[in-house]
Amino acid sequence: MIKIGLMSDTHGYIDSSIGEVFKEVDEVWHAGDLGSIELCEKLQSFKPFYAVYGNIDGTDIRSEYPEDLILEREGLKIFMTHIGGYPGNYPPRVRRKLETIKPDVFICGHSHILKVMRDLQFNNMLAMNPGAAGVHGFHKMKTVLRFSIHQGKIEHLEAIELGKRGEIK
């Protein structure tokens, strides 16, 4: 079993509660719009860290992190990108990747809207967006996801609120 902390759209801000919220996870995943290389370094020093770049990220981040990431954990194939859409509404580039990769789990960010849902069109694939953990954007609440992967299944999925968007801790 592996425990994952999933975040997105930090835009250079890391909430002071992340250390406690992700204390028990084995890896931290970030679905883009990291915002600063310093944020990446801080997260890398905390836990094994995997990320994709987002549309606001500069060349420093784009040279360190890919646009798309494929991970395999505990028998699940995971595909992560920043701008990914939702079941029934994927951009053409993402749709082609989903058809080729055939992931069990699809992760994206960008919308700042926390959403977890199944996509029956893509073999019951689980689509996950952790919302936004930063203070920039239109979202009202900073959110992240925490879950375990065990023997090919997502378990103990939790949506965690870090406080209102304007609250800086």
C-alpha positions as CSV (number, residue, x, y, z in Angstrom):
1,M,0.0,0.0,0.0
2,I,1.1,3.5,-0.8
3,K,-0.4,6.8,0.5
4,I,-0.6,9.8,-1.8
5,G,-1.1,13.5,-1.2
6,L,-2.5,15.2,-4.3
7,M,-2.5,18.9,-4.9
8,S,-2.7,21.4,-7.7
9,D,-2.8,25.1,-8.5
10,T,-0.6,26.3,-5.7
11,H,0.6,29.3,-7.8
12,G,3.7,29.6,-5.6
13,Y,1.9,29.4,-2.3
14,I,2.2,26.5,0.2
15,D,-0.2,26.4,3.1
16,S,1.5,25.9,6.5
17,S,-0.8,23.0,7.2
18,I,0.5,20.9,4.3
19,G,3.2,19.3,6.5
20,E,0.6,18.0,8.9
21,V,-2.0,17.1,6.3
22,F,0.5,15.1,4.2
23,K,2.6,13.9,7.2
24,E,1.6,10.2,6.7
25,V,1.7,10.1,2.9
26,D,4.5,8.3,1.1
27,E,4.5,10.6,-2.0
28,V,3.2,14.1,-2.9
29,W,1.8,14.6,-6.4
30,H,1.2,18.0,-8.0
31,A,-1.1,18.5,-11.0
32,G,0.4,21.7,-12.3
33,D,0.5,25.5,-11.8
34,L,3.3,25.0,-9.2
35,G,4.2,28.7,-9.5
36,S,7.8,28.7,-8.2
37,I,10.8,26.5,-8.2
38,E,11.2,27.3,-4.5
39,L,7.8,25.6,-3.8
40,C,9.0,22.6,-5.7
41,E,12.2,22.4,-3.7
42,K,10.3,22.7,-0.4
43,L,8.0,19.8,-1.4
44,Q,10.9,17.7,-2.7
45,S,12.7,18.0,0.6
46,F,9.5,16.9,2.4
47,K,8.5,13.7,0.5
48,P,9.2,12.0,-2.8
49,F,7.6,14.5,-5.2
50,Y,6.1,14.1,-8.7
51,A,4.6,16.9,-10.7
52,V,3.6,18.2,-14.1
53,Y,3.9,21.8,-15.2
54,G,0.9,24.0,-15.7
55,N,0.0,26.9,-17.9
56,I,1.4,29.6,-15.5
57,D,4.7,27.8,-14.9
58,G,7.8,29.4,-16.4
59,T,10.8,27.8,-18.2
60,D,12.5,27.0,-14.9
61,I,9.7,24.7,-13.9
62,R,9.1,23.4,-17.4
63,S,12.7,22.3,-17.7
64,E,12.3,20.3,-14.5
65,Y,8.8,18.8,-14.8
66,P,7.0,17.3,-17.8
67,E,3.7,18.3,-19.3
68,D,2.4,14.7,-18.9
69,L,3.4,12.1,-16.4
70,I,2.6,8.4,-16.3
71,L,3.0,6.6,-13.0
72,E,2.4,3.0,-12.0
73,R,1.6,2.3,-8.4
74,E,0.3,-0.9,-6.8
75,G,-1.1,-2.2,-10.1
76,L,-2.7,1.1,-11.2
77,K,-1.7,3.1,-14.2
78,I,-2.0,6.8,-13.5
79,F,-1.9,9.6,-16.2
80,M,-1.4,13.2,-14.9
81,T,-1.5,16.5,-16.9
82,H,-2.5,20.0,-15.9
83,I,-5.3,21.0,-18.4
84,G,-7.3,17.8,-18.7
85,G,-11.0,18.5,-18.6
86,Y,-13.6,16.1,-17.3
87,P,-15.4,12.9,-18.4
88,G,-17.3,13.8,-21.5
89,N,-15.3,17.0,-22.0
90,Y,-11.6,16.3,-22.6
91,P,-9.5,18.5,-24.9
92,P,-8.6,16.6,-28.1
93,R,-4.9,16.2,-27.0
94,V,-6.0,14.6,-23.7
95,R,-8.6,12.4,-25.3
96,R,-6.0,11.0,-27.7
97,K,-3.6,10.3,-24.7
98,L,-6.4,8.6,-22.8
99,E,-7.2,6.4,-25.7
100,T,-3.5,5.5,-26.1
101,I,-2.4,5.2,-22.5
102,K,-5.6,3.6,-21.1
103,P,-5.0,4.7,-17.5
104,D,-6.9,3.5,-14.5
105,V,-6.7,6.9,-13.0
106,F,-6.6,10.3,-14.7
107,I,-5.4,13.4,-12.7
108,C,-5.6,17.0,-13.8
109,G,-5.8,20.4,-12.2
110,H,-6.4,23.9,-13.8
111,S,-10.1,24.3,-13.1
112,H,-9.6,25.0,-9.4
113,I,-12.7,22.8,-8.9
114,L,-12.3,19.7,-6.7
115,K,-14.0,16.8,-8.5
116,V,-13.6,13.0,-8.4
117,M,-15.8,10.9,-10.7
118,R,-15.8,7.8,-12.8
119,D,-15.7,7.9,-16.6
120,L,-17.6,4.9,-18.0
121,Q,-16.5,5.7,-21.5
122,F,-12.9,5.0,-20.6
123,N,-13.3,1.7,-18.8
124,N,-14.6,3.1,-15.5
125,M,-11.4,5.2,-15.2
126,L,-11.3,7.4,-12.1
127,A,-10.9,11.1,-12.9
128,M,-9.5,13.2,-10.1
129,N,-9.0,17.0,-9.7
130,P,-7.8,18.1,-6.3
131,G,-9.1,21.7,-6.7
132,A,-6.7,24.5,-5.9
133,A,-4.4,24.6,-2.9
134,G,-3.2,28.2,-3.5
135,V,-4.5,31.6,-2.8
136,H,-4.9,32.8,-6.4
137,G,-8.0,32.1,-8.4
138,F,-11.7,32.1,-8.1
139,H,-12.1,29.1,-5.8
140,K,-13.5,29.8,-2.4
141,M,-11.8,27.0,-0.4
142,K,-8.2,25.7,-0.7
143,T,-8.4,21.9,-1.2
144,V,-6.2,18.8,-1.6
145,L,-6.9,15.1,-1.9
146,R,-5.3,12.3,0.2
147,F,-5.7,8.6,-0.6
148,S,-4.2,5.2,-0.6
149,I,-3.5,2.8,-3.4
150,H,-3.7,-0.8,-2.4
151,Q,-3.7,-3.9,-4.7
152,G,-5.0,-2.0,-7.7
153,K,-7.6,0.1,-5.9
154,I,-8.0,3.6,-4.6
155,E,-8.9,3.5,-0.9
156,H,-9.5,5.9,2.0
157,L,-10.0,8.9,-0.4
158,E,-10.3,12.2,1.5
159,A,-11.1,15.7,0.3
160,I,-9.4,18.1,2.7
161,E,-10.2,21.8,3.1
162,L,-7.2,23.9,4.0
163,G,-9.2,27.1,4.7
164,K,-10.7,29.9,2.6
165,R,-8.8,31.0,-0.4
166,G,-7.8,34.4,1.1
167,E,-6.5,32.9,4.4
168,I,-2.7,32.8,4.4
169,K,-1.2,30.6,7.0
